[in-house]
């Protein structure tokens, strides 16, 4: 089978906490070998079970500041007092190889990526079916205290207000349907002519007699 070489893309998933973004992301990573997760650098303390280089690259605030000054990040932001940044070189290496990089970032990080890598960017926002369902999901997770749940619900309004900045919107009422929609988006974006950088050579060979 002849494959046309293509450039990878940056697939951004954003949503308020509890909308199902992590479930969709993990399912995609498990079922599609051409998708890899972006691993950010962070100043936050490593948690139990986290692995350096797999979950995050853990750096000091001083080292993070140096990396910002050296333009090492495609985007960076401060979230709940900790700094996070997407490493430019590692992402560019992956997409140049024809694989796709999945990002779990908020609207602020997405806006920065839009400035630094617009042509490679595909932005998907995940909406919950209702505020009541969003709060129910946060409480069912049993990971956060009631105080944290309240803070996440308060932040949800601000996050959802940026939905119009995204290319695609998925309403996650049913996880199977939402997953199918996400996979359809990825398939269509991969087929865009501008991403198939081997297309000219392929067509030239096809029309050579």
Backbone as a chain_set.jsonl record, in Angstrom:
{"seq": "XXXXXXXXXXXXXXXXXXXXXXXXXXXXXXXXXXXXXXXXXXXXXXXXXXXXXXXXXXXXXXXXXXXXXXXXXXXXXXXXXXXXXXXXXXXXXXXXXXXXXXXXXXXXXXXXXXXXXXXXXXXXXXXXXXXXXXXXXXXXXXXXXXXXXXXXXXXXXXXXXXXXXXXXXXXXXXXXXXXXXXXXXXXXXXXXXXXXXXXXXXXXXXXXX", "coords": {"N": [[0.83, -1.191, 0.0], [0.618, 2.177, -0.926], [1.645, 4.981, 0.8], [0.952, 8.373, 1.398], [3.16, 10.827, 2.297], [2.826, 12.859, 5.183], [2.498, 15.887, 7.105], [2.452, 16.087, 10.621], [-0.038, 17.1, 13.076], [-1.177, 19.494, 15.56], [-3.25, 18.703, 18.037], [-5.545, 20.163, 19.969], [-7.268, 19.835, 22.979], [-9.676, 21.312, 24.917], [-11.523, 22.239, 27.85], [-13.923, 22.823, 30.495], [-13.098, 21.603, 33.784], [-14.105, 18.277, 34.354], [-15.694, 17.866, 32.154], [-15.071, 15.743, 30.562], [-12.798, 15.642, 29.055], [-10.248, 14.454, 29.642], [-10.836, 11.718, 29.602], [-11.584, 11.356, 26.905], [-9.159, 12.067, 25.679], [-7.385, 10.094, 26.709], [-8.548, 7.764, 25.687], [-8.175, 8.177, 22.946], [-5.375, 8.168, 22.766], [-4.89, 5.527, 23.427], [-6.001, 4.11, 21.322], [-4.994, 5.042, 18.906], [-2.051, 4.89, 17.359], [-0.591, 6.846, 16.142], [-0.819, 9.15, 17.524], [0.533, 11.163, 20.004], [1.049, 12.204, 23.383], [1.506, 15.526, 24.417], [4.18, 16.444, 26.443], [4.596, 18.445, 29.116], [6.763, 20.952, 30.55], [7.1, 21.727, 33.997], [6.813, 23.65, 37.027], [5.659, 22.598, 39.194], [5.435, 20.462, 42.1], [6.471, 17.074, 41.994], [4.087, 14.487, 41.944], [2.987, 11.542, 43.765], [3.675, 8.565, 42.055], [4.009, 9.763, 39.594], [6.051, 10.116, 36.669], [9.17, 11.276, 35.628], [9.516, 12.897, 32.553], [7.567, 11.34, 31.377], [5.06, 12.034, 32.504], [5.476, 14.75, 33.201], [8.076, 17.212, 32.67], [9.955, 18.019, 35.259], [10.947, 21.009, 36.642], [12.902, 23.628, 38.175], [11.679, 26.831, 39.367], [13.543, 28.779, 38.619], [14.936, 27.575, 36.499], [12.834, 27.289, 34.733], [12.263, 29.956, 34.128], [14.586, 30.599, 32.74], [14.214, 28.999, 30.479], [11.981, 30.18, 29.346], [13.086, 32.651, 28.658], [14.878, 31.792, 26.734], [13.214, 31.142, 24.681], [12.148, 28.558, 24.55], [9.63, 27.489, 24.692], [6.493, 26.731, 23.153], [4.144, 27.585, 24.18], [3.227, 28.934, 27.362], [2.112, 29.03, 30.764], [0.694, 30.156, 33.896], [-0.851, 28.227, 36.295], [-2.99, 27.846, 38.922], [-0.927, 28.749, 40.591], [1.334, 27.37, 39.762], [3.793, 26.899, 37.175], [3.562, 26.06, 33.715], [4.718, 24.683, 30.645], [4.895, 24.189, 27.074], [7.143, 22.307, 25.288], [9.001, 23.457, 22.635], [10.858, 22.233, 20.763], [10.565, 19.408, 21.026], [7.892, 18.993, 20.272], [7.865, 19.953, 17.621], [9.602, 18.142, 16.412], [8.104, 15.779, 16.517], [5.771, 16.328, 14.919], [6.981, 16.83, 12.498], [7.764, 14.311, 11.825], [5.454, 13.135, 10.997], [3.59, 12.329, 12.841], [0.998, 12.987, 15.285], [0.42, 15.47, 17.803], [-1.052, 15.588, 20.924], [-2.752, 17.906, 22.921], [-3.543, 18.891, 26.192], [-4.716, 21.528, 27.243], [-5.552, 24.865, 28.468], [-7.665, 27.682, 27.45], [-5.984, 29.885, 27.397], [-3.401, 28.891, 26.881], [-3.979, 27.798, 24.413], [-4.5, 30.072, 22.873], [-1.933, 31.141, 22.764], [-0.591, 29.143, 21.317], [-1.91, 29.456, 18.926], [-0.745, 31.74, 18.002], [1.888, 30.963, 17.624], [1.965, 28.602, 16.151], [-0.02, 28.353, 14.124], [-0.767, 27.13, 11.62], [-0.475, 24.441, 12.065], [-2.32, 23.789, 13.931], [-5.203, 22.346, 15.471], [-8.18, 22.956, 16.972], [-10.207, 21.892, 19.574], [-13.094, 22.105, 21.486], [-14.569, 20.886, 24.421], [-17.789, 20.501, 25.583], [-19.903, 20.249, 28.475], [-23.119, 18.595, 29.016], [-24.816, 20.042, 30.695], [-24.828, 22.443, 33.436], [-25.514, 21.267, 35.828], [-24.941, 18.568, 35.371], [-22.213, 18.76, 34.969], [-21.289, 19.539, 37.53], [-22.123, 17.298, 38.953], [-20.478, 15.285, 37.847], [-17.969, 16.17, 38.702], [-18.211, 15.817, 41.451], [-18.652, 13.073, 41.648], [-16.245, 12.034, 40.862], [-14.704, 12.104, 43.127], [-12.196, 13.024, 43.786], [-11.628, 15.543, 44.575], [-12.089, 18.06, 47.111], [-15.106, 19.527, 48.524], [-14.754, 22.25, 48.512], [-12.835, 22.616, 46.502], [-14.253, 21.652, 44.306], [-16.227, 23.616, 44.15], [-14.64, 25.806, 43.427], [-13.76, 24.973, 40.928], [-16.162, 24.89, 39.544], [-16.814, 27.581, 39.579], [-14.804, 28.58, 37.984], [-15.469, 27.46, 35.594], [-17.305, 28.979, 34.081], [-15.749, 31.064, 32.982], [-13.96, 29.587, 31.41], [-15.707, 28.282, 29.575], [-16.664, 30.465, 28.23], [-14.917, 30.987, 26.193], [-15.419, 29.372, 24.045], [-15.956, 30.006, 21.349], [-13.553, 30.491, 20.157], [-12.53, 28.221, 19.147], [-12.031, 25.573, 16.702], [-13.704, 23.38, 16.471], [-16.573, 22.09, 18.171], [-17.527, 19.87, 20.654], [-20.215, 18.298, 22.124], [-20.352, 16.673, 25.021], [-22.366, 14.526, 25.832], [-22.794, 11.87, 25.585], [-20.291, 9.562, 25.932], [-19.284, 7.717, 24.059], [-20.296, 8.613, 21.612], [-19.165, 11.166, 21.566], [-16.473, 10.457, 21.442], [-16.359, 9.226, 18.92], [-16.928, 11.433, 17.315], [-14.693, 13.032, 17.81], [-12.663, 11.434, 16.715], [-13.46, 11.49, 14.058], [-13.056, 14.177, 13.419], [-10.253, 14.295, 13.643], [-9.49, 12.505, 11.603], [-10.44, 13.842, 9.292], [-8.952, 16.226, 9.397], [-6.369, 15.28, 9.065], [-6.423, 14.608, 6.41], [-6.384, 16.967, 5.019], [-5.249, 18.897, 2.322], [-3.008, 20.619, 2.563], [-1.552, 19.492, 4.591], [-0.548, 17.171, 3.601], [2.334, 16.653, 2.71], [3.688, 15.039, 0.976], [2.234, 14.84, -1.268], [2.564, 16.134, -3.781], [4.824, 14.865, -4.959], [3.784, 12.272, -5.076], [1.605, 12.531, -6.847], [2.948, 13.405, -9.117], [4.425, 11.106, -9.781], [2.328, 9.433, -10.272], [1.209, 10.45, -12.579], [3.125, 10.167, -14.471], [4.178, 8.966, -17.526]], "CA": [[0.0, 0.0, 0.0], [1.372, 3.416, -1.013], [1.201, 6.005, 1.754], [1.393, 9.724, 1.083], [3.766, 11.445, 3.471], [2.1, 14.031, 5.664], [2.978, 16.559, 8.309], [1.552, 15.897, 11.744], [-0.778, 18.273, 13.541], [-1.313, 19.709, 17.001], [-4.659, 18.578, 18.395], [-5.794, 20.741, 21.299], [-8.546, 19.593, 23.647], [-9.899, 22.18, 26.07], [-12.86, 22.118, 28.437], [-13.913, 22.963, 31.953], [-12.848, 20.357, 34.511], [-15.28, 17.438, 34.52], [-16.461, 17.729, 30.904], [-14.727, 14.484, 29.911], [-11.634, 15.828, 28.182], [-9.189, 13.473, 29.929], [-11.299, 10.412, 29.119], [-11.47, 11.378, 25.445], [-7.738, 12.085, 25.34], [-6.796, 8.797, 27.018], [-9.074, 6.798, 24.716], [-7.518, 8.42, 21.657], [-3.988, 7.71, 22.884], [-4.883, 4.062, 23.48], [-6.491, 3.497, 20.08], [-4.339, 5.595, 17.722], [-0.611, 4.883, 17.591], [0.009, 8.027, 15.532], [-1.056, 10.286, 18.405], [1.331, 11.149, 21.231], [0.685, 13.272, 24.3], [2.505, 16.549, 24.699], [4.674, 16.41, 27.823], [4.966, 19.82, 29.47], [7.641, 21.248, 31.68], [6.334, 22.376, 35.064], [7.482, 23.95, 38.297], [4.931, 21.987, 40.296], [6.077, 19.324, 42.753], [6.083, 15.762, 41.467], [3.156, 13.738, 42.789], [3.229, 10.104, 43.882], [3.354, 7.792, 40.856], [4.378, 10.47, 38.362], [7.373, 9.754, 36.157], [9.863, 12.33, 34.89], [9.57, 12.67, 31.119], [6.323, 10.718, 30.905], [3.957, 12.892, 32.934], [5.966, 16.118, 33.051], [9.48, 17.48, 32.949], [9.891, 18.824, 36.473], [12.066, 21.95, 36.684], [12.803, 24.672, 39.19], [11.211, 28.116, 38.814], [14.672, 29.468, 37.999], [15.185, 26.934, 35.199], [11.686, 27.608, 33.881], [12.458, 31.329, 33.669], [15.635, 30.55, 31.717], [13.634, 28.402, 29.274], [11.135, 31.227, 28.757], [13.993, 33.643, 28.058], [15.506, 31.167, 25.559], [12.152, 30.848, 23.714], [12.043, 27.103, 24.448], [8.24, 27.063, 24.787], [5.469, 27.169, 22.21], [3.205, 28.298, 25.044], [3.434, 28.68, 28.794], [1.107, 29.708, 31.578], [0.659, 29.869, 35.331], [-2.14, 27.656, 36.667], [-3.042, 27.579, 40.358], [0.352, 29.061, 41.218], [2.433, 26.615, 39.16], [4.048, 27.228, 35.773], [3.554, 24.947, 32.762], [5.112, 25.121, 29.31], [5.009, 23.185, 26.015], [8.49, 22.372, 24.729], [8.947, 23.688, 21.194], [11.661, 21.305, 19.967], [10.017, 18.052, 21.037], [6.654, 18.991, 19.483], [8.193, 20.123, 16.204], [10.192, 16.887, 15.939], [7.036, 14.789, 16.342], [4.907, 16.636, 13.779], [7.791, 16.692, 11.284], [7.835, 12.875, 11.524], [4.157, 12.687, 10.505], [2.704, 11.946, 13.933], [0.209, 14.091, 15.824], [0.637, 15.746, 19.223], [-2.29, 15.903, 21.633], [-2.552, 18.879, 23.995], [-4.59, 19.097, 27.188], [-4.391, 22.855, 27.757], [-6.705, 25.754, 28.56], [-7.818, 28.652, 26.37], [-4.833, 30.789, 27.353], [-2.354, 28.181, 26.157], [-4.428, 27.651, 23.023], [-4.285, 31.361, 22.212], [-0.504, 31.268, 22.481], [-0.271, 28.229, 20.212], [-2.458, 30.05, 17.71], [0.22, 32.743, 17.568], [3.193, 30.378, 17.306], [1.884, 27.411, 15.291], [-1.398, 28.375, 13.633], [-1.02, 26.213, 10.503], [-0.462, 23.054, 12.545], [-3.22, 23.706, 15.074], [-6.619, 21.965, 15.375], [-8.674, 23.277, 18.316], [-11.488, 21.251, 19.89], [-13.583, 22.422, 22.83], [-15.53, 19.901, 24.921], [-18.819, 21.084, 26.444], [-20.771, 19.32, 29.213], [-24.526, 18.783, 28.62], [-25.474, 21.028, 31.566], [-24.056, 22.778, 34.628], [-25.831, 20.271, 36.854], [-24.189, 17.357, 35.063], [-20.804, 19.058, 35.195], [-21.043, 19.478, 38.971], [-22.283, 15.895, 39.369], [-19.277, 14.554, 37.452], [-16.878, 16.584, 39.58], [-18.405, 15.225, 42.78], [-18.551, 11.617, 41.52], [-14.823, 11.681, 40.735], [-14.243, 11.926, 44.516], [-10.788, 13.389, 43.908], [-11.514, 16.899, 45.093], [-12.953, 18.457, 48.217], [-16.229, 20.372, 48.119], [-14.215, 23.585, 48.251], [-12.186, 22.581, 45.183], [-15.333, 21.517, 43.328], [-16.839, 24.943, 44.027], [-13.707, 26.646, 42.685], [-13.764, 24.522, 39.534], [-17.436, 25.312, 38.954], [-16.729, 29.033, 39.377], [-13.887, 28.814, 36.863], [-16.057, 26.901, 34.369], [-17.914, 30.052, 33.295], [-14.698, 31.753, 32.232], [-13.438, 28.668, 30.399], [-16.712, 28.057, 28.541], [-16.873, 31.705, 27.473], [-13.966, 31.043, 25.077], [-15.739, 28.302, 23.097], [-15.988, 30.479, 19.964], [-12.185, 30.585, 19.646], [-12.121, 26.877, 18.744], [-12.458, 25.147, 15.369], [-14.765, 22.37, 16.61], [-17.204, 21.97, 19.483], [-18.145, 18.56, 20.909], [-21.061, 18.221, 23.313], [-20.116, 15.348, 25.59], [-23.51, 13.958, 26.542], [-22.54, 10.43, 25.513], [-18.852, 9.485, 25.71], [-19.009, 6.973, 22.826], [-20.579, 9.504, 20.495], [-18.152, 12.218, 21.595], [-15.226, 9.857, 20.967], [-16.49, 9.045, 17.475], [-16.833, 12.76, 16.704], [-13.294, 13.449, 17.907], [-11.904, 10.65, 15.735], [-13.832, 11.992, 12.733], [-12.344, 15.447, 13.25], [-8.842, 14.0, 13.417], [-9.358, 11.896, 10.266], [-10.63, 14.873, 8.275], [-7.844, 17.179, 9.433], [-5.198, 14.614, 8.503], [-6.565, 14.54, 4.96], [-6.286, 18.277, 4.392], [-4.203, 18.906, 1.307], [-1.801, 21.321, 3.003], [-0.788, 18.657, 5.521], [0.004, 16.025, 2.876], [3.481, 17.234, 2.034], [4.197, 14.113, -0.038], [1.215, 14.729, -2.311], [3.085, 16.564, -5.083], [5.644, 13.77, -5.493], [2.918, 11.132, -5.363], [0.828, 12.82, -8.058], [3.884, 13.427, -10.248], [4.705, 9.723, -10.161], [1.064, 8.855, -10.748], [0.891, 10.961, -13.926], [4.29, 9.982, -15.324], [4.003, 7.842, -18.471]], "C": [[0.875, 1.256, 0.0], [0.795, 4.445, -0.043], [1.766, 7.353, 1.334], [1.931, 10.354, 2.365], [2.98, 12.672, 3.879], [2.814, 14.632, 6.862], [1.963, 16.328, 9.415], [0.857, 17.191, 12.123], [-0.769, 18.353, 15.057], [-2.798, 19.716, 17.331], [-4.863, 19.049, 19.823], [-7.189, 20.369, 21.776], [-8.628, 20.511, 24.859], [-11.323, 21.999, 26.568], [-12.784, 22.547, 29.892], [-13.66, 21.604, 32.589], [-14.14, 19.578, 34.693], [-16.092, 17.236, 33.259], [-16.115, 16.468, 30.134], [-13.515, 14.545, 29.009], [-10.572, 14.754, 28.4], [-9.573, 12.082, 29.446], [-11.165, 10.317, 27.611], [-10.008, 11.313, 25.012], [-7.105, 10.713, 25.557], [-7.276, 7.726, 26.046], [-8.387, 6.938, 23.364], [-6.075, 7.923, 21.679], [-3.894, 6.182, 22.865], [-5.213, 3.422, 22.135], [-5.775, 3.982, 18.823], [-2.844, 5.754, 17.983], [0.089, 6.099, 17.0], [-0.223, 9.293, 16.344], [-0.205, 10.133, 19.662], [0.931, 12.354, 22.085], [1.838, 14.255, 24.456], [2.886, 16.482, 26.172], [5.226, 17.789, 28.162], [6.056, 19.847, 30.527], [6.808, 21.976, 32.732], [7.192, 22.624, 36.288], [6.777, 23.283, 39.469], [5.67, 20.771, 40.832], [5.558, 18.012, 42.174], [5.177, 15.038, 42.462], [3.504, 12.258, 42.791], [2.788, 9.387, 42.606], [3.715, 8.473, 39.555], [5.82, 10.156, 37.984], [7.936, 10.921, 35.344], [9.947, 11.973, 33.405], [8.35, 11.982, 30.537], [5.126, 11.597, 31.24], [4.301, 14.368, 32.734], [7.487, 16.096, 33.088], [9.48, 18.457, 34.122], [11.149, 19.695, 36.576], [11.851, 22.959, 37.798], [12.232, 25.938, 38.552], [12.326, 28.885, 38.103], [14.963, 28.901, 36.612], [14.049, 27.246, 34.226], [11.845, 29.018, 33.303], [13.526, 31.397, 32.582], [15.082, 30.017, 30.395], [12.701, 29.387, 28.573], [12.0, 32.239, 28.019], [14.642, 33.109, 26.784], [14.495, 30.798, 24.477], [12.001, 29.344, 23.476], [10.595, 26.611, 24.395], [7.395, 27.582, 23.629], [4.4, 27.965, 22.94], [3.569, 27.995, 26.481], [2.44, 29.516, 29.575], [1.293, 29.34, 33.039], [-0.745, 29.418, 35.694], [-2.095, 27.256, 38.133], [-1.669, 27.72, 41.01], [1.548, 28.315, 40.672], [2.566, 26.967, 37.684], [4.12, 25.962, 34.919], [3.959, 25.478, 31.396], [5.259, 23.963, 28.341], [6.34, 23.356, 25.298], [8.458, 22.399, 23.199], [9.641, 22.568, 20.402], [11.041, 19.916, 19.892], [8.738, 17.952, 20.21], [6.961, 19.077, 17.997], [8.82, 18.862, 15.612], [9.113, 15.852, 15.647], [6.208, 15.089, 15.095], [5.678, 16.562, 12.464], [7.891, 15.233, 10.861], [6.511, 12.318, 11.019], [3.219, 12.172, 11.577], [2.045, 13.193, 14.509], [0.448, 14.232, 17.328], [-0.669, 16.222, 19.843], [-1.985, 16.816, 22.813], [-3.781, 18.935, 24.894], [-4.276, 20.422, 27.872], [-5.639, 23.736, 27.766], [-6.703, 26.773, 27.425], [-6.634, 29.592, 26.261], [-3.673, 30.159, 26.587], [-2.702, 28.026, 24.688], [-4.226, 28.946, 22.252], [-2.814, 31.562, 21.869], [-0.082, 30.363, 21.334], [-0.766, 28.781, 18.886], [-1.501, 31.091, 17.135], [1.51, 32.118, 17.064], [3.131, 29.23, 16.305], [0.505, 27.264, 14.656], [-1.677, 27.316, 12.576], [-1.091, 24.756, 10.94], [-1.557, 22.773, 13.567], [-4.639, 23.289, 14.693], [-7.182, 22.071, 16.787], [-10.066, 22.696, 18.527], [-11.877, 21.599, 21.325], [-14.678, 21.432, 23.204], [-16.494, 20.582, 25.889], [-19.564, 19.986, 27.211], [-22.222, 19.554, 28.785], [-25.27, 19.816, 29.458], [-24.552, 21.338, 32.745], [-24.271, 21.743, 35.728], [-25.034, 18.99, 36.633], [-22.698, 17.564, 35.286], [-20.462, 18.958, 36.679], [-21.159, 18.048, 39.481], [-21.027, 15.094, 39.043], [-18.096, 14.9, 38.345], [-16.986, 15.933, 40.951], [-18.234, 13.708, 42.744], [-17.086, 11.175, 41.435], [-14.181, 11.438, 42.092], [-12.754, 12.212, 44.684], [-10.607, 14.72, 44.628], [-12.467, 17.144, 46.254], [-14.095, 19.309, 47.685], [-15.763, 21.783, 47.787], [-13.574, 23.654, 46.858], [-13.225, 22.467, 44.079], [-15.989, 22.872, 43.079], [-15.949, 25.888, 43.224], [-13.703, 26.27, 41.207], [-15.054, 24.937, 38.833], [-17.419, 26.821, 38.677], [-15.854, 29.363, 38.178], [-14.492, 28.371, 35.533], [-16.666, 27.985, 33.487], [-16.891, 30.749, 32.406], [-14.175, 30.866, 31.112], [-14.419, 28.5, 29.242], [-16.908, 29.295, 27.671], [-15.953, 31.812, 26.256], [-14.261, 29.999, 23.998], [-15.628, 28.752, 21.639], [-14.592, 30.622, 19.352], [-11.693, 29.252, 19.082], [-12.709, 26.509, 17.383], [-13.652, 24.202, 15.427], [-15.286, 22.371, 18.043], [-17.841, 20.587, 19.581], [-18.945, 18.651, 22.195], [-20.967, 16.801, 23.866], [-21.279, 14.916, 26.487], [-23.377, 12.447, 26.622], [-21.09, 10.239, 25.1], [-18.51, 8.754, 24.417], [-19.223, 7.843, 21.595], [-19.534, 10.617, 20.413], [-16.816, 11.693, 21.07], [-15.241, 9.687, 19.454], [-16.361, 10.387, 16.745], [-15.392, 13.262, 16.712], [-12.441, 12.716, 16.871], [-12.214, 11.101, 14.313], [-13.127, 13.307, 12.424], [-10.886, 15.192, 12.903], [-8.619, 13.411, 12.024], [-9.462, 12.942, 9.17], [-9.453, 15.843, 8.233], [-6.564, 16.575, 8.859], [-5.23, 14.602, 6.978], [-6.489, 15.897, 4.262], [-5.055, 18.332, 3.482], [-2.914, 19.535, 1.81], [-0.962, 20.514, 3.985], [-0.138, 17.461, 4.82], [1.182, 16.505, 2.038], [4.143, 16.284, 1.042], [3.286, 14.013, -1.241], [1.742, 15.105, -3.691], [3.911, 15.455, -5.72], [4.79, 12.576, -5.894], [2.155, 11.34, -6.67], [1.735, 12.863, -9.286], [4.219, 12.023, -10.727], [3.474, 9.068, -10.79], [0.787, 9.253, -12.194], [2.048, 10.82, -14.896], [4.088, 8.759, -16.21], [5.248, 7.682, -19.33]], "O": [[1.773, 1.386, 0.832], [-0.4, 4.736, -0.071], [2.934, 7.453, 0.958], [1.242, 10.406, 3.383], [2.52, 13.437, 3.031], [3.615, 13.981, 7.533], [0.756, 16.368, 9.178], [1.134, 18.249, 11.557], [-0.4, 17.401, 15.744], [-3.52, 20.636, 16.945], [-4.406, 18.408, 20.771], [-8.172, 20.564, 21.062], [-7.752, 20.489, 25.724], [-12.219, 21.648, 25.801], [-11.695, 22.626, 30.461], [-13.974, 20.571, 31.999], [-15.151, 20.13, 35.128], [-17.085, 16.509, 33.279], [-16.784, 16.143, 29.153], [-13.235, 13.597, 28.275], [-10.049, 14.201, 27.432], [-8.728, 11.346, 28.937], [-10.686, 9.309, 27.091], [-9.664, 10.583, 24.083], [-6.374, 10.222, 24.698], [-6.493, 6.873, 25.627], [-8.058, 5.944, 22.717], [-5.61, 7.323, 20.71], [-2.929, 5.62, 22.347], [-4.756, 2.318, 21.841], [-5.94, 3.378, 17.763], [-2.423, 6.637, 18.731], [1.248, 6.357, 17.323], [0.135, 10.387, 15.906], [-0.226, 9.084, 20.306], [0.525, 13.392, 21.562], [2.994, 13.861, 24.607], [2.018, 16.465, 27.044], [6.203, 18.241, 27.565], [6.242, 18.897, 31.287], [5.915, 22.752, 32.393], [8.16, 21.911, 36.551], [7.232, 23.382, 40.609], [6.435, 20.129, 40.112], [4.367, 17.863, 41.902], [5.461, 14.984, 43.659], [4.231, 11.781, 41.919], [1.667, 9.576, 42.134], [3.729, 7.827, 38.507], [6.683, 9.96, 38.839], [7.256, 11.476, 34.481], [10.393, 10.884, 33.045], [8.124, 12.038, 29.328], [4.285, 11.874, 30.384], [3.517, 15.131, 32.171], [8.103, 15.106, 33.481], [9.048, 19.601, 33.978], [12.269, 19.184, 36.596], [10.738, 23.117, 38.3], [12.294, 26.101, 37.334], [12.08, 29.561, 37.104], [15.205, 29.65, 35.665], [14.283, 27.443, 33.033], [11.588, 29.238, 32.119], [13.395, 32.154, 31.62], [15.431, 30.514, 29.324], [12.642, 29.422, 27.344], [11.688, 32.636, 26.897], [14.926, 33.873, 25.861], [14.866, 30.205, 23.463], [11.758, 28.907, 22.351], [10.352, 25.444, 24.089], [7.557, 28.718, 23.182], [3.822, 28.902, 22.389], [4.14, 26.948, 26.789], [1.986, 30.565, 29.118], [1.953, 28.357, 33.376], [-1.717, 30.129, 35.439], [-1.273, 26.436, 38.54], [-1.292, 26.922, 41.868], [2.677, 28.593, 41.075], [1.58, 27.293, 37.022], [4.661, 24.939, 35.338], [3.59, 26.593, 31.025], [5.694, 22.878, 28.727], [6.631, 24.426, 24.764], [7.95, 21.478, 22.559], [9.056, 22.021, 19.468], [10.995, 19.312, 18.821], [8.515, 16.953, 19.526], [6.374, 18.345, 17.199], [8.597, 18.548, 14.442], [9.19, 15.131, 14.652], [5.968, 14.189, 14.29], [5.094, 16.263, 11.422], [8.081, 14.94, 9.681], [6.442, 11.146, 10.648], [2.158, 11.633, 11.261], [2.482, 14.314, 14.251], [0.65, 13.243, 18.033], [-1.307, 17.148, 19.343], [-1.082, 16.544, 23.605], [-4.913, 19.015, 24.417], [-3.657, 20.454, 28.936], [-6.652, 23.401, 27.154], [-5.842, 26.732, 26.547], [-6.304, 30.053, 25.168], [-3.042, 30.808, 25.752], [-1.832, 28.112, 23.821], [-3.82, 28.915, 21.09], [-2.486, 32.092, 20.807], [0.698, 30.771, 20.474], [-0.128, 28.601, 17.849], [-1.456, 31.297, 15.922], [2.162, 32.671, 16.178], [4.138, 28.913, 15.671], [-0.069, 26.175, 14.653], [-2.719, 26.664, 12.625], [-1.7, 23.93, 10.26], [-1.705, 21.638, 14.02], [-5.21, 23.798, 13.728], [-6.732, 21.372, 17.695], [-10.989, 22.97, 17.759], [-11.095, 21.412, 22.257], [-15.591, 21.168, 22.422], [-16.074, 21.165, 26.889], [-19.826, 18.916, 26.663], [-22.53, 20.615, 28.241], [-26.246, 20.403, 28.993], [-23.612, 20.592, 33.02], [-23.347, 21.389, 36.46], [-24.516, 18.398, 37.58], [-21.999, 16.657, 35.736], [-19.452, 18.356, 37.042], [-20.386, 17.63, 40.342], [-20.56, 14.311, 39.869], [-17.31, 14.024, 38.706], [-15.98, 15.544, 41.544], [-17.728, 13.118, 43.699], [-16.732, 10.083, 41.88], [-13.231, 10.663, 42.205], [-12.121, 11.706, 45.611], [-9.559, 14.983, 45.217], [-13.518, 16.511, 46.359], [-14.064, 19.759, 46.54], [-16.308, 22.432, 46.894], [-13.753, 24.631, 46.131], [-13.099, 23.107, 43.036], [-16.273, 23.232, 41.937], [-16.448, 26.683, 42.429], [-13.65, 27.14, 40.338], [-15.033, 25.294, 37.655], [-17.947, 27.278, 37.663], [-16.128, 30.312, 37.443], [-14.084, 28.844, 34.472], [-16.553, 27.914, 32.263], [-17.141, 30.992, 31.225], [-13.967, 31.334, 29.992], [-14.03, 28.564, 28.076], [-17.279, 29.182, 26.502], [-16.189, 32.643, 25.379], [-13.426, 29.771, 23.123], [-15.245, 27.958, 20.78], [-14.468, 30.85, 18.149], [-10.567, 29.163, 18.594], [-13.734, 27.047, 16.963], [-14.508, 24.218, 14.543], [-14.544, 22.617, 18.994], [-18.601, 20.181, 18.701], [-18.415, 19.036, 23.237], [-21.445, 15.85, 23.248], [-21.188, 14.937, 27.715], [-23.792, 11.823, 27.599], [-20.688, 10.701, 24.032], [-17.549, 9.121, 23.741], [-18.429, 7.812, 20.654], [-19.074, 10.967, 19.327], [-16.11, 12.393, 20.344], [-14.248, 9.971, 18.784], [-15.751, 10.459, 15.678], [-14.927, 13.848, 15.734], [-11.589, 13.325, 16.225], [-11.332, 11.095, 13.454], [-12.66, 13.525, 11.306], [-10.346, 15.799, 11.979], [-7.664, 13.779, 11.341], [-8.671, 12.939, 8.227], [-9.009, 16.236, 7.154], [-5.767, 17.278, 8.239], [-4.182, 14.587, 6.332], [-6.527, 15.96, 3.033], [-3.972, 17.871, 3.842], [-1.83, 19.034, 1.512], [0.214, 20.817, 4.19], [0.734, 16.809, 5.395], [1.062, 16.734, 0.835], [5.068, 16.683, 0.336], [3.522, 13.204, -2.138], [1.397, 14.453, -4.676], [3.72, 15.137, -6.894], [5.036, 11.942, -6.92], [2.07, 10.433, -7.499], [1.348, 12.416, -10.365], [4.289, 11.772, -11.929], [3.579, 8.261, -11.714], [0.197, 8.481, -12.95], [1.968, 11.301, -16.026], [3.856, 7.656, -15.717], [5.3, 6.796, -20.183]]}, "num_chains": 1, "name": "protein.A"}
